[in-house]
């Protein structure tokens, strides 16, 4: 039904009905879950991933605050209290030189964290750089870098690390360099395979059409969309590097024997197997728990970041 509206001048206008009501500007918009929120939710839903994160965080705190946590000086020798069983005074007992085992394990976390994180960071820097060059530029660069990587794949990690340490000498820095040099090849090959698929995406071709430089395309478009698998593998590899570092010290080519380090402690306790098992058992458990923590963390990151699983 048409309604006639008469103005003050007597003219009339027609209207088909009441005017539509405009939407209120204050009306709340529909909430959207961001990508990071989804990743965080998936990560927190993984109980093993949360356990791994807690282990890693606790170990980092123990390493940083070792002087405040340790009950005694890890290098102090008390020859009147050698090979003491765990007790109220020495919770994890003492070694053959009367040094407190708990304090040495706490300080040993410092060496483990430094070597594990630094060596994998070095491997990532080398591997990501060479992998990006091989994957994006291809041709002779790809062939050359991948053949060099094959040479490093041919050497077992510990054997290659021992060679470099024998050339540089014992210490934390030679161990970090040796483990980093013989770990980069996997990162390079992993990133290369990701870049080979990402560089054919439409947004990369669009960036090329708009005249973006190669450097910008690699840094802004290709690498950010290719490093997810590298981050996941790096998290898991820290535990492997810590085990390798302890193995080198156990073999006598890692850090100095007097340093409070888990591999050194296992080596010192191997002569007392079956008699004083706590000497090698507790540092071994520290290595196992640390490695598992990083493995759980890496698996949790993989499940949370992999778009196929989402």
C-alpha positions in Angstrom: 0.0 0.0 0.0 1.4 3.4 -1.0 1.6 6.1 1.6 1.2 9.8 0.6 3.4 12.2 2.5 2.4 15.9 2.3 5.0 18.6 2.9 4.5 22.1 4.2 4.2 23.5 0.7 1.3 21.1 0.0 3.3 19.0 -2.4 3.0 15.2 -1.9 5.5 12.4 -2.2 4.9 8.7 -2.2 6.8 6.1 -0.3 6.6 2.3 -0.5 7.0 1.8 3.3 9.3 2.6 6.2 12.9 3.5 5.3 15.4 0.6 5.9 17.3 0.9 9.1 21.1 1.3 8.6 23.3 -1.1 10.4 24.7 0.2 13.6 28.4 1.1 13.5 28.7 -0.2 17.0 27.6 -3.7 16.1 30.4 -6.1 17.0 32.1 -7.8 14.0 32.3 -11.5 13.8 35.4 -12.8 15.7 38.0 -14.5 13.6 40.7 -16.8 14.9 44.0 -15.6 13.7 46.5 -18.0 12.2 48.9 -17.6 15.2 46.0 -18.3 17.5 45.2 -21.5 15.7 48.9 -22.6 15.7 49.1 -21.9 19.5 45.9 -23.8 20.1 47.1 -26.8 18.2 50.4 -26.7 20.0 48.9 -26.5 23.5 46.5 -29.3 22.6 49.5 -31.6 22.1 50.4 -32.8 25.6 53.8 -34.1 24.6 54.6 -30.8 23.0 53.7 -28.9 26.2 55.9 -31.4 28.2 58.8 -30.8 25.8 58.4 -27.1 26.1 58.4 -27.3 29.9 61.5 -29.4 29.9 63.4 -27.0 27.6 62.3 -23.9 29.6 63.3 -25.6 32.9 66.7 -26.6 31.5 67.3 -23.1 30.2 66.5 -21.6 33.6 68.7 -24.1 35.3 71.5 -23.3 33.0 71.1 -19.5 33.4 70.8 -19.6 37.2 73.2 -22.5 37.9 75.3 -20.5 40.4 72.1 -19.8 42.5 70.7 -23.3 42.2 73.8 -25.5 42.7 74.3 -26.5 46.3 78.1 -26.6 46.0 81.0 -25.6 43.8 81.1 -28.3 41.0 84.9 -28.2 41.0 85.5 -28.4 44.7 87.2 -31.6 45.8 86.5 -33.1 49.2 88.8 -36.1 49.5 87.3 -37.0 52.8 83.9 -37.6 51.2 84.6 -39.5 48.1 82.1 -41.9 46.4 79.4 -41.1 48.9 76.0 -42.5 48.2 73.1 -40.1 47.7 72.1 -38.5 51.1 70.6 -35.4 52.6 73.9 -33.6 52.3 74.7 -34.7 48.8 71.4 -35.5 47.1 73.0 -37.4 44.1 76.2 -38.5 45.9 79.8 -37.6 45.3 82.3 -38.8 42.7 85.8 -40.3 43.2 87.2 -36.8 44.0 84.5 -35.9 46.4 82.7 -33.4 44.0 79.0 -33.0 44.4 77.2 -34.8 41.6 74.1 -32.6 41.7 76.1 -29.5 41.3 78.0 -30.9 38.4 74.8 -32.0 36.6 73.4 -28.5 37.1 76.5 -26.8 35.7 76.6 -29.5 33.0 73.3 -28.1 31.6 75.2 -24.9 30.7 77.6 -26.8 28.4 74.7 -28.8 26.9 72.6 -25.8 26.1 75.4 -23.7 24.8 76.7 -26.4 22.5 73.3 -27.6 21.4 71.8 -24.3 20.6 75.0 -22.6 19.1 75.9 -25.6 16.9 72.4 -25.9 15.4 72.2 -22.1 14.9 75.5 -22.3 13.0 74.2 -25.2 11.0 71.0 -23.3 10.2 72.9 -20.2 9.0 75.1 -22.2 6.7 72.4 -24.5 5.5 69.7 -21.9 5.0 72.1 -19.6 3.0 73.3 -22.4 0.7 69.9 -24.1 0.4 68.3 -20.8 -0.6 71.0 -20.2 -3.3 70.6 -23.8 -4.6 66.9 -23.8 -4.6 66.2 -20.4 -6.2 69.1 -20.0 -8.6 69.4 -23.7 -9.6 71.6 -24.8 -12.4 75.3 -24.9 -11.6 74.7 -23.5 -8.1 72.3 -26.2 -7.3 74.6 -28.9 -8.6 77.7 -27.6 -6.9 76.1 -27.0 -3.5 74.3 -30.4 -3.5 77.5 -32.3 -4.4 79.3 -30.6 -1.5 76.5 -31.5 0.7 76.8 -35.1 -0.4 80.5 -35.1 0.7 79.4 -34.0 4.2 76.6 -36.6 4.2 79.3 -39.3 3.6 81.0 -38.5 6.9 79.3 -39.7 10.1 78.7 -36.7 12.5 81.0 -37.9 15.3 83.8 -38.9 12.9 83.8 -35.6 11.2 83.6 -33.7 14.4 86.5 -35.6 15.9 88.7 -34.7 12.8 88.0 -31.0 13.3 88.5 -31.1 17.1 91.8 -32.8 16.6 92.9 -30.0 14.3 91.5 -27.1 16.5 92.0 -28.6 19.9 89.5 -29.4 22.7 87.0 -26.9 24.1 83.5 -25.7 23.7 84.1 -23.5 20.6 85.7 -26.4 18.6 82.9 -28.7 19.5 80.3 -26.1 18.4 82.1 -25.4 15.1 82.6 -29.1 14.4 79.0 -30.1 15.0 77.7 -27.1 13.1 79.9 -27.8 10.0 78.8 -31.4 9.8 75.1 -30.6 10.4 74.4 -28.0 7.8 73.9 -30.3 4.8 70.5 -31.6 6.0 69.2 -28.0 6.5 70.4 -27.0 3.0 68.7 -30.0 1.3 65.5 -29.5 3.3 65.2 -25.8 2.5 66.1 -26.4 -1.2 63.3 -28.9 -1.6 60.8 -26.4 -0.1 62.0 -23.6 -2.3 61.7 -25.7 -5.4 58.0 -25.9 -4.8 57.4 -22.4 -3.4 59.2 -20.5 -6.2 56.5 -21.8 -8.7 53.7 -20.2 -6.7 51.6 -17.5 -8.2 52.6 -14.8 -5.8 56.3 -15.3 -6.6 55.5 -15.0 -10.4 53.5 -11.9 -9.5 56.4 -10.4 -7.6 58.7 -11.0 -10.6 56.2 -9.4 -13.0 56.1 -6.3 -10.8 59.8 -6.0 -11.1 60.9 -7.1 -7.6 64.6 -7.8 -7.3 65.8 -11.4 -6.7 67.0 -10.5 -3.3 63.6 -9.1 -2.3 61.8 -12.2 -3.7 64.0 -14.6 -1.8 63.9 -12.7 1.5 60.3 -11.4 1.5 58.4 -14.1 -0.4 60.2 -17.4 -0.7 62.1 -17.8 2.6 59.3 -16.9 5.0 57.1 -19.5 3.3 59.8 -22.2 3.2 61.5 -22.2 6.6 58.7 -23.9 8.6 60.2 -27.4 8.1 63.7 -26.0 8.9 62.5 -24.6 12.2 60.8 -27.9 13.1 64.0 -29.9 12.2 66.2 -27.4 14.1 64.2 -27.9 17.3 64.6 -31.6 17.1 68.3 -31.4 16.1 69.3 -29.5 19.3 68.8 -32.8 21.3 70.9 -34.7 18.7 73.6 -32.1 19.1 73.6 -32.4 22.9 73.9 -36.2 22.6 76.7 -35.8 20.1 78.5 -33.3 22.4 78.3 -35.7 25.4 79.5 -38.5 23.2 82.6 -36.5 22.2 83.4 -35.8 25.8 82.9 -39.4 26.7 85.4 -40.4 24.0 87.9 -37.9 25.3 87.8 -35.4 22.5 85.2 -32.9 23.8 85.6 -30.4 26.5 88.3 -30.7 29.1 87.9 -33.6 31.6 87.8 -31.4 34.6 84.8 -29.4 33.3 81.4 -30.2 34.8 79.8 -31.8 31.7 77.5 -34.8 31.4 79.7 -36.8 29.0 82.7 -36.4 31.3 80.6 -37.5 34.3 79.6 -40.7 32.5 83.2 -41.4 31.5 84.3 -40.9 35.1 81.5 -43.3 36.4 82.0 -46.1 33.9 84.7 -47.7 36.0 82.2 -48.0 38.9 79.4 -49.8 37.0 77.7 -52.3 39.2 79.2 -50.7 42.3 78.3 -47.0 42.2 75.8 -46.8 39.4 74.6 -43.4 40.4 77.8 -41.9 39.0 76.8 -42.7 35.4 73.0 -43.1 35.8 72.0 -39.5 36.7 74.0 -37.7 34.0 72.7 -40.3 31.5 69.1 -39.5 32.6 69.9 -35.8 32.2 70.9 -36.4 28.6 67.9 -38.6 27.8 65.4 -36.1 29.3 67.0 -33.2 27.5 67.0 -35.0 24.2 63.4 -36.1 24.6 62.3 -32.5 25.5 63.6 -31.1 22.3 62.2 -34.0 20.3 58.8 -33.5 21.8 59.0 -29.8 21.1 60.0 -30.4 17.5 57.2 -32.8 16.9 54.7 -30.4 18.5 55.9 -27.6 16.2 55.6 -29.8 13.2 52.0 -30.7 14.1 51.1 -27.1 14.8 52.8 -25.5 11.8 52.1 -28.1 9.0 49.2 -26.7 7.0 48.3 -30.3 5.8 47.6 -31.3 9.4 45.5 -28.2 9.9 
